[in-house]
């Protein structure tokens, strides 16, 4: 599985995430059989189908953000159980493990806040 990283915040999402999802939509459109080549279906710049930021793309971005938050939660649980099973660990490795867990929780909180904003936007505008 291809792993791509996007930076998001509670109130901002990078353009690259939008761009990535738009490119994914474009690739899917190119793979689908086309029912004709009307001038309205193409963009005058390069002949590709025009892309728009549809509710489907918004939902895909929301799913990606929620999925990342869930993955961080699962990683934190895995790390916690590994740390507990290694009771012979040194205090510095335990401190490092706690720091990593704190960072994961912080990142997860940011993703959850971002997803909440996305949901509000989707409910208000679609």
VENMO-V902020 format. One record per residue. N is the residue number from 1. PHI is phi in degrees with one decimal (999 if undefined). PSI is psi in whole degrees, 0 to 359 (none if undefined). Layout:
N|PHI|PSI + N|PHI|PSI
This chain:
1|999|135 + 2|-74.6|131 + 3|-112.7|116 + 4|-118.5|137 + 5|-109.8|131 + 6|-125.3|140 + 7|-91.8|130 + 8|-131.6|162 + 9|-131.4|175 + 10|-62.5|335 + 11|-125.3|8 + 12|-147.0|148 + 13|-132.6|134 + 14|-69.6|148 + 15|-58.2|328 + 16|-59.9|328 + 17|-66.8|316 + 18|-60.4|313 + 19|-59.9|317 + 20|-61.1|312 + 21|-65.9|324 + 22|-65.0|318 + 23|-64.6|323 + 24|-62.8|318 + 25|-63.7|318 + 26|-62.8|317 + 27|-63.0|320 + 28|-64.8|320 + 29|-65.6|322 + 30|-70.1|332 + 31|-80.0|339 + 32|-79.0|142 + 33|-63.8|135 + 34|-93.7|142 + 35|-91.9|9 + 36|153.9|164 + 37|-116.1|67 + 38|-76.0|151 + 39|-61.2|329 + 40|-67.2|334 + 41|-81.6|352 + 42|-120.5|159 + 43|-95.1|136 + 44|-65.8|339 + 45|-70.2|314 + 46|-143.2|11 + 47|79.0|2 + 48|-84.1|155 + 49|-63.6|141 + 50|-69.7|144 + 51|-114.0|144 + 52|-133.3|156 + 53|-79.6|93 + 54|-90.1|164 + 55|-56.9|328 + 56|-62.3|318 + 57|-67.0|318 + 58|-58.5|317 + 59|-66.9|322 + 60|-63.7|320 + 61|-65.9|319 + 62|-61.5|315 + 63|-60.2|320 + 64|-64.1|318 + 65|-67.8|315 + 66|-63.7|319 + 67|-61.2|320 + 68|-65.2|320 + 69|-64.4|318 + 70|-64.2|320 + 71|-63.9|320 + 72|-62.1|321 + 73|-64.8|315 + 74|-64.5|319 + 75|-62.4|320 + 76|-64.3|318 + 77|-64.8|319 + 78|-62.2|316 + 79|-66.0|321 + 80|-63.5|315 + 81|-68.8|325 + 82|-66.4|318 + 83|-64.2|318 + 84|-66.3|325 + 85|-74.9|339 + 86|-97.8|67 + 87|-68.0|347 + 88|-84.9|3 + 89|-65.1|149 + 90|-73.1|163 + 91|-64.5|327 + 92|-69.1|324 + 93|-73.2|328 + 94|-66.7|319 + 95|-64.2|318 + 96|-62.9|318 + 97|-63.1|318 + 98|-63.7|320 + 99|-63.6|318 + 100|-63.5|317 + 101|-62.3|319 + 102|-62.5|319 + 103|-65.2|318 + 104|-61.0|316 + 105|-62.4|320 + 106|-63.5|314 + 107|-63.5|320 + 108|-64.4|318 + 109|-60.9|320 + 110|-63.4|315 + 111|-64.9|320 + 112|-64.1|318 + 113|-64.2|318 + 114|-63.1|316 + 115|-62.7|322 + 116|-61.5|317 + 117|-63.7|320 + 118|-61.0|313 + 119|-60.8|316 + 120|-59.4|315 + 121|-61.5|314 + 122|-61.5|318 + 123|-67.1|323 + 124|-77.7|328 + 125|-107.5|347 + 126|-118.3|none
